[in-house]
């Protein structure tokens, strides 16, 4: 009985080998797709962090300008493209700038 089914067993073994190769290939494709998605996600996170940092640095730059005398005069007088700011509001901005913008050591 076993000898009669020998061809069927061999055929089933070959089919199982092909099936195993197919599953192995699908598994490899899935791993590649996951790695690619992770890289893409990492790049998107990195770009978002860069954008946040860029915005923070831009805001700090603008705030630091409020500590300069000529900029303060422009805003107090509403001249050179600056809008008029009352002294009280300008003082608030200057104090806020001093709190949020660390002093830089230009020698470093």
Backbone bond lengths (Angstrom), bond angles and torsions (degrees), N, CA, C in turn:
res aa  C-N    CA-C-N  psi(-1)  N-CA   C-N-CA  omega(-1)  CA-C   N-CA-C  phi
1 X - - - 1.453 - - 1.536 110.29 -
2 X 1.360 116.52 -41.54 1.463 120.94 179.59 1.515 111.27 -66.06
3 X 1.349 116.87 -37.97 1.466 120.95 -179.76 1.514 109.94 -65.40
4 X 1.308 117.53 -36.69 1.459 121.34 -179.43 1.528 111.06 -65.83
5 X 1.321 119.02 -31.95 1.469 122.92 -177.40 1.529 111.84 -95.93
6 X 1.305 117.64 8.62 1.463 121.72 -178.69 1.530 110.63 -57.53
7 X 1.315 118.27 -47.93 1.475 121.43 -178.92 1.529 110.96 -62.25
8 X 1.312 115.50 -38.27 1.467 119.88 179.14 1.530 110.51 -65.93
9 X 1.339 117.19 -41.47 1.467 121.55 178.29 1.522 110.27 -64.17
10 X 1.332 117.53 -44.40 1.469 121.64 179.06 1.529 109.49 -61.66
11 X 1.312 116.36 -43.46 1.467 120.62 178.54 1.535 110.61 -61.64
12 X 1.326 117.18 -43.82 1.468 120.94 178.64 1.528 111.64 -64.80
13 X 1.326 117.70 -36.63 1.464 120.54 176.77 1.533 111.38 -65.29
14 X 1.321 116.65 -42.06 1.469 120.78 177.94 1.526 110.13 -63.68
15 X 1.335 115.55 -42.02 1.460 120.08 177.93 1.539 110.41 -62.11
16 X 1.321 117.10 -42.08 1.464 121.42 179.05 1.527 110.91 -63.65
17 X 1.357 117.08 -38.72 1.472 120.57 178.12 1.529 110.27 -63.93
18 X 1.332 116.87 -44.07 1.467 120.69 179.46 1.528 110.48 -64.55
19 X 1.326 115.78 -40.78 1.448 120.74 178.58 1.530 110.97 -63.38
20 X 1.333 115.55 -40.95 1.461 120.47 178.46 1.527 110.28 -64.47
21 X 1.341 117.78 -39.98 1.471 121.19 177.69 1.527 110.51 -63.68
22 X 1.317 115.71 -41.24 1.461 120.25 179.84 1.526 110.28 -63.38
23 X 1.341 116.70 -46.93 1.463 119.76 178.58 1.522 111.54 -63.08
24 X 1.302 117.28 -38.44 1.461 121.17 178.66 1.525 110.08 -63.29
25 X 1.323 116.42 -44.03 1.469 120.64 178.25 1.520 111.69 -63.09
26 X 1.327 116.29 -43.33 1.465 119.97 178.04 1.528 111.30 -62.90
27 X 1.321 115.84 -39.37 1.455 120.70 178.39 1.526 110.64 -62.70
28 X 1.324 116.97 -43.98 1.467 121.22 178.42 1.530 110.76 -63.51
29 X 1.330 116.40 -41.99 1.468 119.97 178.14 1.525 111.33 -62.62
30 X 1.317 115.68 -40.42 1.456 120.02 178.62 1.526 111.13 -64.43
31 X 1.319 117.09 -43.01 1.467 120.79 178.27 1.523 111.11 -62.30
32 X 1.331 116.43 -42.09 1.469 119.97 178.14 1.524 110.69 -62.26
33 X 1.332 116.17 -43.29 1.463 120.21 -179.93 1.528 110.78 -64.46
34 X 1.328 117.24 -39.03 1.460 120.52 178.28 1.521 111.24 -65.31
35 X 1.319 116.61 -43.70 1.472 120.09 178.73 1.525 110.65 -62.53
36 X 1.323 115.82 -42.23 1.459 120.61 179.56 1.528 110.63 -63.23
37 X 1.327 116.74 -41.82 1.464 121.03 178.51 1.525 110.68 -65.41
38 X 1.331 117.19 -39.21 1.459 120.41 178.36 1.519 110.87 -65.16
39 X 1.333 116.68 -41.86 1.473 119.74 177.78 1.523 110.34 -62.43
40 X 1.327 116.34 -43.89 1.454 121.06 -179.98 1.532 109.95 -62.31
41 X 1.329 116.75 -42.95 1.455 121.23 179.13 1.528 110.94 -64.18
42 X 1.322 116.47 -41.14 1.465 120.44 178.16 1.519 110.84 -62.85
43 X 1.326 116.51 -41.96 1.464 119.56 178.75 1.521 111.27 -64.95
44 X 1.330 116.49 -40.09 1.462 119.44 178.28 1.525 111.23 -64.44
45 X 1.327 117.24 -40.76 1.466 120.65 177.32 1.519 110.48 -63.59
46 X 1.335 116.04 -42.97 1.456 120.39 179.83 1.528 110.77 -62.22
47 X 1.333 116.98 -43.21 1.460 120.59 178.77 1.532 110.93 -64.30
48 X 1.336 116.76 -38.75 1.463 119.68 178.14 1.520 110.58 -65.13
49 X 1.328 117.62 -40.81 1.466 121.01 177.36 1.521 110.92 -64.44
50 X 1.325 116.80 -40.63 1.467 120.21 177.63 1.523 110.58 -62.04
51 X 1.328 115.37 -41.27 1.466 119.71 -179.19 1.525 110.42 -64.83
52 X 1.333 117.10 -42.41 1.467 120.81 177.85 1.528 110.51 -61.86
53 X 1.332 115.66 -46.06 1.459 120.32 -179.04 1.528 110.45 -63.54
54 X 1.319 116.44 -41.40 1.460 120.87 179.13 1.530 109.94 -60.64
55 X 1.323 116.41 -43.11 1.461 120.49 179.52 1.526 111.01 -64.87
56 X 1.321 116.65 -43.32 1.465 120.40 178.73 1.519 110.63 -60.96
57 X 1.325 116.39 -44.72 1.469 119.52 -179.82 1.520 111.66 -65.59
58 X 1.330 117.58 -35.91 1.462 120.22 177.83 1.529 110.78 -65.81
59 X 1.329 116.13 -43.10 1.465 120.21 178.86 1.523 109.97 -64.35
60 X 1.330 117.26 -42.62 1.468 120.08 178.20 1.525 110.64 -61.64
61 X 1.323 116.72 -40.60 1.464 119.96 179.67 1.532 110.80 -61.83
62 X 1.338 115.46 -45.13 1.461 119.35 179.44 1.530 110.21 -63.14
63 X 1.328 116.38 -44.45 1.465 119.44 -179.79 1.520 111.63 -64.91
64 X 1.320 117.59 -38.23 1.465 120.21 179.61 1.526 110.98 -63.54
65 X 1.308 116.58 -31.24 1.461 119.29 178.95 1.524 111.98 -65.16
66 X 1.334 116.76 -26.81 1.455 119.74 178.46 1.528 112.03 -68.33
67 X 1.301 118.61 -15.93 1.466 120.85 178.90 1.529 111.84 -85.46
68 X 1.315 117.58 -5.97 1.473 120.85 -179.88 1.538 109.67 -87.60
69 X 1.305 115.20 139.05 1.475 121.64 -175.27 1.524 112.45 -59.08
70 X 1.340 117.43 -47.58 1.469 119.00 -175.66 1.531 111.40 -66.61
71 X 1.321 117.19 -30.82 1.463 120.45 177.26 1.524 109.45 -70.02
72 X 1.320 116.69 -41.39 1.463 120.58 178.57 1.528 110.77 -61.96
73 X 1.325 116.78 -41.78 1.470 120.71 178.96 1.526 110.50 -62.47
74 X 1.337 115.58 -41.38 1.466 119.10 179.68 1.530 110.85 -61.61
75 X 1.310 117.63 -42.94 1.464 120.23 -179.02 1.528 112.07 -74.29
76 X 1.321 117.42 -32.31 1.468 119.75 177.03 1.518 110.73 -67.29
77 X 1.346 115.80 -34.12 1.464 119.79 -178.95 1.515 113.67 -98.36
78 X 1.319 117.63 -11.09 1.464 120.38 -177.99 1.517 111.91 66.54
79 X 1.327 117.31 39.33 1.462 121.87 -177.86 1.527 110.74 -117.37
80 X 1.339 115.55 170.23 1.470 123.70 178.01 1.537 112.33 57.09
81 X 1.317 116.99 38.24 1.458 121.26 177.07 1.514 114.64 85.05
82 X 1.336 117.46 -2.74 1.463 121.07 -179.81 1.531 108.83 -90.26
83 X 1.318 116.24 144.69 1.461 119.38 175.39 1.518 108.79 -80.27
84 X 1.303 115.35 157.77 1.471 119.85 178.51 1.520 108.87 -73.48
85 X 1.330 115.11 130.27 1.466 121.67 174.09 1.513 108.54 -124.19
86 X 1.324 116.89 129.33 1.472 118.40 174.96 1.531 109.92 -60.72
87 X 1.301 116.26 153.08 1.470 121.40 -177.14 1.512 112.13 -55.87
88 X 1.326 116.88 -38.25 1.462 120.84 -178.23 1.539 110.58 -62.61
89 X 1.342 116.65 -46.10 1.467 120.10 179.42 1.523 111.61 -66.94
90 X 1.321 115.85 -38.69 1.458 119.88 177.90 1.529 110.39 -64.54
91 X 1.304 117.03 -39.29 1.471 120.69 176.73 1.527 110.99 -62.68
92 X 1.330 116.20 -40.33 1.470 119.61 176.82 1.533 110.65 -59.93
93 X 1.322 115.95 -45.07 1.474 119.97 179.68 1.526 111.33 -63.79
94 X 1.317 116.36 -40.28 1.466 119.92 -179.90 1.528 110.51 -65.53
95 X 1.320 116.73 -43.78 1.469 119.74 178.36 1.530 110.83 -64.82
96 X 1.322 115.33 -41.73 1.472 119.23 177.92 1.525 110.80 -61.92
97 X 1.333 116.20 -40.60 1.468 120.51 178.82 1.523 110.77 -62.71
98 X 1.315 116.69 -41.24 1.466 119.96 -179.98 1.527 111.77 -67.18
99 X 1.327 116.58 -32.40 1.467 120.53 179.01 1.532 112.44 -75.26
100 X 1.303 116.27 -36.56 1.475 119.63 -173.05 1.522 114.35 -96.32
101 X 1.297 117.41 -18.70 1.465 120.33 -177.22 1.521 109.55 -110.89
102 X 1.295 117.13 110.01 1.468 119.05 179.79 1.517 111.22 -67.22
103 X 1.319 114.32 151.44 1.459 119.65 176.10 1.521 109.36 -67.05
104 X 1.314 116.31 138.42 1.462 119.68 -179.85 1.510 109.37 -104.92
105 X 1.323 114.20 137.81 1.438 120.74 175.17 1.528 106.45 -92.56
106 X 1.318 117.35 106.92 1.464 121.96 -175.99 1.525 112.34 -67.05
107 X 1.342 118.19 -15.99 1.465 121.23 179.99 1.525 112.29 -75.64
108 X 1.346 116.61 -20.40 1.468 119.25 -177.91 1.519 110.84 -81.74
